[in-house]
Amino acid sequence: MIGVVVLVRLVWLLPAARPARKVRRVQGEMMSAARQEVLEARRDPSADPVVVSRVLRRLDAWSLR
């Protein structure tokens, strides 16, 4: 989850030329990082597989927007 915070802060370092493109790029990177974290949680034996699957489905739905 630390990676997501770093990506959000990186948006302030990018030039202001194309803000919509920057936002989409950062959002894509955040979604990818979140998905990777959920996939790692799926391998964790203490994680509830039903909850992990539900979160993964929601992330996939949000990424299609």
Gaussian input, Z-matrix of N, CA and C with variables (Angstrom, degrees):
# hf/3-21g

backbone

0 1
 N
 C     1     B1
 C     2     B2     1     A1
 N     3     B3     2     A2     1     D1
 C     4     B4     3     A3     2     D2
 C     5     B5     4     A4     3     D3
 N     6     B6     5     A5     4     D4
 C     7     B7     6     A6     5     D5
 C     8     B8     7     A7     6     D6
 N     9     B9     8     A8     7     D7
 C    10    B10     9     A9     8     D8
 C    11    B11    10    A10     9     D9
 N    12    B12    11    A11    10    D10
 C    13    B13    12    A12    11    D11
 C    14    B14    13    A13    12    D12
 N    15    B15    14    A14    13    D13
 C    16    B16    15    A15    14    D14
 C    17    B17    16    A16    15    D15
 N    18    B18    17    A17    16    D16
 C    19    B19    18    A18    17    D17
 C    20    B20    19    A19    18    D18
 N    21    B21    20    A20    19    D19
 C    22    B22    21    A21    20    D20
 C    23    B23    22    A22    21    D21
 N    24    B24    23    A23    22    D22
 C    25    B25    24    A24    23    D23
 C    26    B26    25    A25    24    D24
 N    27    B27    26    A26    25    D25
 C    28    B28    27    A27    26    D26
 C    29    B29    28    A28    27    D27
 N    30    B30    29    A29    28    D28
 C    31    B31    30    A30    29    D29
 C    32    B32    31    A31    30    D30
 N    33    B33    32    A32    31    D31
 C    34    B34    33    A33    32    D32
 C    35    B35    34    A34    33    D33
 N    36    B36    35    A35    34    D34
 C    37    B37    36    A36    35    D35
 C    38    B38    37    A37    36    D36
 N    39    B39    38    A38    37    D37
 C    40    B40    39    A39    38    D38
 C    41    B41    40    A40    39    D39
 N    42    B42    41    A41    40    D40
 C    43    B43    42    A42    41    D41
 C    44    B44    43    A43    42    D42
 N    45    B45    44    A44    43    D43
 C    46    B46    45    A45    44    D44
 C    47    B47    46    A46    45    D45
 N    48    B48    47    A47    46    D46
 C    49    B49    48    A48    47    D47
 C    50    B50    49    A49    48    D48
 N    51    B51    50    A50    49    D49
 C    52    B52    51    A51    50    D50
 C    53    B53    52    A52    51    D51
 N    54    B54    53    A53    52    D52
 C    55    B55    54    A54    53    D53
 C    56    B56    55    A55    54    D54
 N    57    B57    56    A56    55    D55
 C    58    B58    57    A57    56    D56
 C    59    B59    58    A58    57    D57
 N    60    B60    59    A59    58    D58
 C    61    B61    60    A60    59    D59
 C    62    B62    61    A61    60    D60
 N    63    B63    62    A62    61    D61
 C    64    B64    63    A63    62    D62
 C    65    B65    64    A64    63    D63
 N    66    B66    65    A65    64    D64
 C    67    B67    66    A66    65    D65
 C    68    B68    67    A67    66    D66
 N    69    B69    68    A68    67    D67
 C    70    B70    69    A69    68    D68
 C    71    B71    70    A70    69    D69
 N    72    B72    71    A71    70    D70
 C    73    B73    72    A72    71    D71
 C    74    B74    73    A73    72    D72
 N    75    B75    74    A74    73    D73
 C    76    B76    75    A75    74    D74
 C    77    B77    76    A76    75    D75
 N    78    B78    77    A77    76    D76
 C    79    B79    78    A78    77    D77
 C    80    B80    79    A79    78    D78
 N    81    B81    80    A80    79    D79
 C    82    B82    81    A81    80    D80
 C    83    B83    82    A82    81    D81
 N    84    B84    83    A83    82    D82
 C    85    B85    84    A84    83    D83
 C    86    B86    85    A85    84    D84
 N    87    B87    86    A86    85    D85
 C    88    B88    87    A87    86    D86
 C    89    B89    88    A88    87    D87
 N    90    B90    89    A89    88    D88
 C    91    B91    90    A90    89    D89
 C    92    B92    91    A91    90    D90
 N    93    B93    92    A92    91    D91
 C    94    B94    93    A93    92    D92
 C    95    B95    94    A94    93    D93
 N    96    B96    95    A95    94    D94
 C    97    B97    96    A96    95    D95
 C    98    B98    97    A97    96    D96
 N    99    B99    98    A98    97    D97
 C   100   B100    99    A99    98    D98
 C   101   B101   100   A100    99    D99
 N   102   B102   101   A101   100   D100
 C   103   B103   102   A102   101   D101
 C   104   B104   103   A103   102   D102
 N   105   B105   104   A104   103   D103
 C   106   B106   105   A105   104   D104
 C   107   B107   106   A106   105   D105
 N   108   B108   107   A107   106   D106
 C   109   B109   108   A108   107   D107
 C   110   B110   109   A109   108   D108
 N   111   B111   110   A110   109   D109
 C   112   B112   111   A111   110   D110
 C   113   B113   112   A112   111   D111
 N   114   B114   113   A113   112   D112
 C   115   B115   114   A114   113   D113
 C   116   B116   115   A115   114   D114
 N   117   B117   116   A116   115   D115
 C   118   B118   117   A117   116   D116
 C   119   B119   118   A118   117   D117
 N   120   B120   119   A119   118   D118
 C   121   B121   120   A120   119   D119
 C   122   B122   121   A121   120   D120
 N   123   B123   122   A122   121   D121
 C   124   B124   123   A123   122   D122
 C   125   B125   124   A124   123   D123
 N   126   B126   125   A125   124   D124
 C   127   B127   126   A126   125   D125
 C   128   B128   127   A127   126   D126
 N   129   B129   128   A128   127   D127
 C   130   B130   129   A129   128   D128
 C   131   B131   130   A130   129   D129
 N   132   B132   131   A131   130   D130
 C   133   B133   132   A132   131   D131
 C   134   B134   133   A133   132   D132
 N   135   B135   134   A134   133   D133
 C   136   B136   135   A135   134   D134
 C   137   B137   136   A136   135   D135
 N   138   B138   137   A137   136   D136
 C   139   B139   138   A138   137   D137
 C   140   B140   139   A139   138   D138
 N   141   B141   140   A140   139   D139
 C   142   B142   141   A141   140   D140
 C   143   B143   142   A142   141   D141
 N   144   B144   143   A143   142   D142
 C   145   B145   144   A144   143   D143
 C   146   B146   145   A145   144   D144
 N   147   B147   146   A146   145   D145
 C   148   B148   147   A147   146   D146
 C   149   B149   148   A148   147   D147
 N   150   B150   149   A149   148   D148
 C   151   B151   150   A150   149   D149
 C   152   B152   151   A151   150   D150
 N   153   B153   152   A152   151   D151
 C   154   B154   153   A153   152   D152
 C   155   B155   154   A154   153   D153
 N   156   B156   155   A155   154   D154
 C   157   B157   156   A156   155   D155
 C   158   B158   157   A157   156   D156
 N   159   B159   158   A158   157   D157
 C   160   B160   159   A159   158   D158
 C   161   B161   160   A160   159   D159
 N   162   B162   161   A161   160   D160
 C   163   B163   162   A162   161   D161
 C   164   B164   163   A163   162   D162
 N   165   B165   164   A164   163   D163
 C   166   B166   165   A165   164   D164
 C   167   B167   166   A166   165   D165
 N   168   B168   167   A167   166   D166
 C   169   B169   168   A168   167   D167
 C   170   B170   169   A169   168   D168
 N   171   B171   170   A170   169   D169
 C   172   B172   171   A171   170   D170
 C   173   B173   172   A172   171   D171
 N   174   B174   173   A173   172   D172
 C   175   B175   174   A174   173   D173
 C   176   B176   175   A175   174   D174
 N   177   B177   176   A176   175   D175
 C   178   B178   177   A177   176   D176
 C   179   B179   178   A178   177   D177
 N   180   B180   179   A179   178   D178
 C   181   B181   180   A180   179   D179
 C   182   B182   181   A181   180   D180
 N   183   B183   182   A182   181   D181
 C   184   B184   183   A183   182   D182
 C   185   B185   184   A184   183   D183
 N   186   B186   185   A185   184   D184
 C   187   B187   186   A186   185   D185
 C   188   B188   187   A187   186   D186
 N   189   B189   188   A188   187   D187
 C   190   B190   189   A189   188   D188
 C   191   B191   190   A190   189   D189
 N   192   B192   191   A191   190   D190
 C   193   B193   192   A192   191   D191
 C   194   B194   193   A193   192   D192

   B1=1.4407
   B2=1.5221
   B3=1.3064
   B4=1.4643
   B5=1.5200
   B6=1.3279
   B7=1.4583
   B8=1.5152
   B9=1.3283
   B10=1.4639
   B11=1.5167
   B12=1.3182
   B13=1.4677
   B14=1.5202
   B15=1.3089
   B16=1.4667
   B17=1.5192
   B18=1.3435
   B19=1.4617
   B20=1.5242
   B21=1.3150
   B22=1.4680
   B23=1.5236
   B24=1.3033
   B25=1.4708
   B26=1.5255
   B27=1.3234
   B28=1.4621
   B29=1.5209
   B30=1.3263
   B31=1.4599
   B32=1.5204
   B33=1.3302
   B34=1.4621
   B35=1.5261
   B36=1.3244
   B37=1.4584
   B38=1.5292
   B39=1.3304
   B40=1.4587
   B41=1.5264
   B42=1.3364
   B43=1.4680
   B44=1.5355
   B45=1.3148
   B46=1.4591
   B47=1.5224
   B48=1.3133
   B49=1.4644
   B50=1.5247
   B51=1.3059
   B52=1.4600
   B53=1.5280
   B54=1.3261
   B55=1.4672
   B56=1.5244
   B57=1.3296
   B58=1.4702
   B59=1.5257
   B60=1.3014
   B61=1.4616
   B62=1.5240
   B63=1.3361
   B64=1.4635
   B65=1.5146
   B66=1.3233
   B67=1.4586
   B68=1.5191
   B69=1.3301
   B70=1.4698
   B71=1.5216
   B72=1.3252
   B73=1.4605
   B74=1.5218
   B75=1.3227
   B76=1.4631
   B77=1.5307
   B78=1.3373
   B79=1.4636
   B80=1.5264
   B81=1.3208
   B82=1.4616
   B83=1.5235
   B84=1.3155
   B85=1.4627
   B86=1.5231
   B87=1.3326
   B88=1.4633
   B89=1.5352
   B90=1.3196
   B91=1.4624
   B92=1.5230
   B93=1.3099
   B94=1.4590
   B95=1.5272
   B96=1.3324
   B97=1.4675
   B98=1.5277
   B99=1.3284
   B100=1.4653
   B101=1.5205
   B102=1.3259
   B103=1.4699
   B104=1.5299
   B105=1.3135
   B106=1.4649
   B107=1.5234
   B108=1.3248
   B109=1.4702
   B110=1.5274
   B111=1.3315
   B112=1.4642
   B113=1.5284
   B114=1.3123
   B115=1.4700
   B116=1.5286
   B117=1.3309
   B118=1.4707
   B119=1.5220
   B120=1.3242
   B121=1.4679
   B122=1.5256
   B123=1.3110
   B124=1.4645
   B125=1.5353
   B126=1.3244
   B127=1.4754
   B128=1.5281
   B129=1.3203
   B130=1.4673
   B131=1.5337
   B132=1.3327
   B133=1.4687
   B134=1.5294
   B135=1.3208
   B136=1.4621
   B137=1.5305
   B138=1.3187
   B139=1.4650
   B140=1.5290
   B141=1.3144
   B142=1.4570
   B143=1.5320
   B144=1.3290
   B145=1.4647
   B146=1.5293
   B147=1.3169
   B148=1.4690
   B149=1.5257
   B150=1.3120
   B151=1.4689
   B152=1.5209
   B153=1.3143
   B154=1.4665
   B155=1.5232
   B156=1.3159
   B157=1.4654
   B158=1.5258
   B159=1.3275
   B160=1.4646
   B161=1.5287
   B162=1.3225
   B163=1.4670
   B164=1.5271
   B165=1.3213
   B166=1.4634
   B167=1.5304
   B168=1.3292
   B169=1.4712
   B170=1.5248
   B171=1.3333
   B172=1.4663
   B173=1.5198
   B174=1.3128
   B175=1.4666
   B176=1.5213
   B177=1.3167
   B178=1.4545
   B179=1.5242
   B180=1.3333
   B181=1.4661
   B182=1.5305
   B183=1.3367
   B184=1.4707
   B185=1.5160
   B186=1.3173
   B187=1.4610
   B188=1.5263
   B189=1.3274
   B190=1.4678
   B191=1.5304
   B192=1.3060
   B193=1.4664
   B194=1.4993
   A1=111.74
   A2=117.09
   A3=120.11
   A4=109.82
   A5=117.01
   A6=120.89
   A7=112.80
   A8=116.46
   A9=120.56
   A10=110.26
   A11=117.49
   A12=121.23
   A13=109.89
   A14=117.28
   A15=120.91
   A16=110.04
   A17=117.97
   A18=120.63
   A19=111.92
   A20=116.31
   A21=119.35
   A22=110.08
   A23=116.40
   A24=119.21
   A25=111.97
   A26=117.96
   A27=120.79
   A28=112.29
   A29=117.79
   A30=119.70
   A31=111.39
   A32=117.63
   A33=120.70
   A34=111.85
   A35=117.31
   A36=120.62
   A37=112.61
   A38=117.19
   A39=120.79
   A40=110.50
   A41=117.49
   A42=119.57
   A43=110.61
   A44=116.86
   A45=122.06
   A46=113.43
   A47=119.46
   A48=122.38
   A49=112.97
   A50=118.00
   A51=121.18
   A52=109.72
   A53=118.09
   A54=120.61
   A55=113.68
   A56=119.14
   A57=120.71
   A58=110.27
   A59=117.40
   A60=121.30
   A61=110.51
   A62=116.07
   A63=119.94
   A64=110.87
   A65=115.59
   A66=119.81
   A67=110.07
   A68=117.28
   A69=120.48
   A70=111.21
   A71=116.56
   A72=119.89
   A73=111.13
   A74=116.16
   A75=120.26
   A76=110.01
   A77=117.02
   A78=119.83
   A79=110.82
   A80=116.83
   A81=120.55
   A82=111.94
   A83=115.80
   A84=119.64
   A85=111.17
   A86=116.36
   A87=120.03
   A88=110.59
   A89=116.71
   A90=120.01
   A91=110.49
   A92=116.51
   A93=120.64
   A94=110.95
   A95=115.92
   A96=119.79
   A97=111.06
   A98=116.40
   A99=119.83
   A100=110.64
   A101=116.45
   A102=120.18
   A103=110.47
   A104=117.40
   A105=120.64
   A106=110.90
   A107=116.82
   A108=120.64
   A109=110.72
   A110=116.66
   A111=120.15
   A112=110.12
   A113=117.03
   A114=119.90
   A115=111.18
   A116=116.74
   A117=119.71
   A118=110.59
   A119=116.77
   A120=120.42
   A121=110.84
   A122=116.59
   A123=120.37
   A124=110.73
   A125=116.87
   A126=121.12
   A127=112.52
   A128=116.53
   A129=121.39
   A130=109.45
   A131=117.88
   A132=119.82
   A133=113.92
   A134=118.20
   A135=119.97
   A136=112.78
   A137=117.59
   A138=121.00
   A139=109.96
   A140=115.41
   A141=121.55
   A142=108.54
   A143=118.17
   A144=120.30
   A145=113.74
   A146=117.40
   A147=120.42
   A148=110.13
   A149=116.38
   A150=120.99
   A151=109.99
   A152=116.98
   A153=120.50
   A154=110.06
   A155=117.63
   A156=120.93
   A157=111.40
   A158=116.84
   A159=120.78
   A160=110.69
   A161=117.15
   A162=120.97
   A163=110.11
   A164=116.51
   A165=120.39
   A166=110.86
   A167=117.60
   A168=120.68
   A169=111.22
   A170=116.52
   A171=119.11
   A172=111.84
   A173=117.15
   A174=119.33
   A175=111.24
   A176=116.45
   A177=119.96
   A178=111.15
   A179=117.00
   A180=120.41
   A181=110.54
   A182=116.84
   A183=119.28
   A184=111.55
   A185=117.49
   A186=119.33
   A187=111.77
   A188=117.75
   A189=120.61
   A190=112.51
   A191=118.23
   A192=121.33
   A193=111.70
   D1=-21.45
   D2=178.52
   D3=-63.47
   D4=-36.28
   D5=179.28
   D6=-59.61
   D7=-35.64
   D8=179.07
   D9=-64.67
   D10=-41.93
   D11=179.09
   D12=-64.18
   D13=-40.64
   D14=179.09
   D15=-63.06
   D16=-41.78
   D17=179.42
   D18=-63.83
   D19=-39.06
   D20=178.29
   D21=-63.46
   D22=-40.01
   D23=179.99
   D24=-71.32
   D25=-26.27
   D26=-179.75
   D27=-66.74
   D28=-27.04
   D29=-179.45
   D30=-58.35
   D31=-29.03
   D32=-179.85
   D33=-74.55
   D34=-17.57
   D35=-179.27
   D36=-88.97
   D37=-15.11
   D38=-177.58
   D39=-77.17
   D40=150.00
   D41=177.44
   D42=-63.83
   D43=155.92
   D44=-174.15
   D45=-86.63
   D46=17.77
   D47=-173.95
   D48=-65.28
   D49=-51.01
   D50=-175.71
   D51=-129.78
   D52=82.31
   D53=-173.88
   D54=-62.60
   D55=-38.98
   D56=-178.34
   D57=-64.49
   D58=-40.74
   D59=179.33
   D60=-66.10
   D61=-40.19
   D62=178.24
   D63=-63.27
   D64=-43.65
   D65=-179.08
   D66=-62.11
   D67=-45.97
   D68=178.99
   D69=-61.41
   D70=-39.99
   D71=-179.71
   D72=-65.13
   D73=-45.66
   D74=-179.90
   D75=-65.56
   D76=-41.62
   D77=177.93
   D78=-61.05
   D79=-41.85
   D80=178.15
   D81=-62.27
   D82=-41.94
   D83=178.76
   D84=-67.05
   D85=-37.85
   D86=178.29
   D87=-66.04
   D88=-42.57
   D89=179.35
   D90=-64.14
   D91=-39.98
   D92=178.55
   D93=-63.94
   D94=-43.87
   D95=178.99
   D96=-64.78
   D97=-41.03
   D98=178.78
   D99=-64.60
   D100=-40.95
   D101=179.76
   D102=-63.86
   D103=-40.63
   D104=178.16
   D105=-62.49
   D106=-40.70
   D107=178.54
   D108=-63.46
   D109=-40.38
   D110=179.55
   D111=-67.30
   D112=-40.31
   D113=178.07
   D114=-63.91
   D115=-35.74
   D116=175.30
   D117=-67.90
   D118=-37.49
   D119=177.93
   D120=-64.69
   D121=-32.08
   D122=178.86
   D123=-61.45
   D124=-32.92
   D125=179.94
   D126=-79.46
   D127=-14.66
   D128=-179.03
   D129=-76.83
   D130=121.89
   D131=-177.26
   D132=-65.45
   D133=-20.96
   D134=-179.77
   D135=-85.05
   D136=-9.41
   D137=-179.00
   D138=-82.42
   D139=140.38
   D140=177.55
   D141=-74.85
   D142=116.95
   D143=-176.08
   D144=-63.47
   D145=-29.60
   D146=178.69
   D147=-66.96
   D148=-43.72
   D149=179.88
   D150=-67.17
   D151=-42.93
   D152=-179.76
   D153=-61.81
   D154=-43.85
   D155=179.01
   D156=-63.74
   D157=-39.99
   D158=179.18
   D159=-63.54
   D160=-44.04
   D161=179.29
   D162=-64.38
   D163=-41.25
   D164=179.68
   D165=-63.20
   D166=-41.59
   D167=177.29
   D168=-62.13
   D169=-41.56
   D170=178.75
   D171=-65.93
   D172=-40.79
   D173=176.89
   D174=-61.87
   D175=-42.05
   D176=178.59
   D177=-63.45
   D178=-40.31
   D179=178.61
   D180=-65.68
   D181=-42.24
   D182=179.39
   D183=-65.45
   D184=-34.31
   D185=-178.08
   D186=-71.22
   D187=-19.35
   D188=178.15
   D189=-81.57
   D190=-11.47
   D191=-178.83
   D192=-71.93

